[in-house]
């Protein structure tokens, strides 16, 4: 791409992450960077790309980049340091722990009533964030699949699954259209011990808005799950975004006699 450091009038962006002419470009760029921070691609203390790098990558003007960074700084996501760059700020979050009863199949049982479309299947190199999650070295080959789940004819869920490539290459393409975890257990004979799951609120960037047929900035439910084998090895990293206008996640709470803690039974609903 030819480098363009124009600070004048806005031009047509080159990045496919932008698609709406009705939403200001700086807002769309801020949404993209915000999601990269929330998803862990940029961790606290990381320096995000320079203004020139963002101009080059996204094909927007410096004015757009500066407006986007100013918006993120006002929201507390980044801090700009003169002469050094823009860094991700540490954000204080509260994490509660909830005991969930039932099998892992219960958590994904909604799949019995929906359809899945395999959007993409490829081998990628693990980024620093990917490597940390799966316990591998950066650059390690991973099998990555992207899927859309539909409720009737409406896309309500976008799923990205990462597996170690030595696991992914042993699965058939058809396995990635169904329960990947089931294929790992039943076809490969790998036992699953547990999973760590994080749920947070998110906003649709241009890519997710296009895939889920919703608007940029629409509220989404983001669920990040890391599945661990019986040997304690991470084997699957799942990043899922749900449309909040279609999908809800209900939890039934009950208490055992004589105990003062809540047990939970999850029930995903679309």
Beta strands, then each sheet from edge to edge (+ up, - down):
strand 1: 78-81
strand 2: 85-88
strand 3: 100-101
strand 4: 115-125
strand 5: 141-151
strand 6: 154-164
strand 7: 192-203
strand 8: 219-229
strand 9: 234-243
strand 10: 248-254
strand 11: 263-269
sheet 1: 1+ 2-
sheet 2: 3+ 11+ 10-
sheet 3: 4+ 5- 6+ 9- 8+ 7-
end
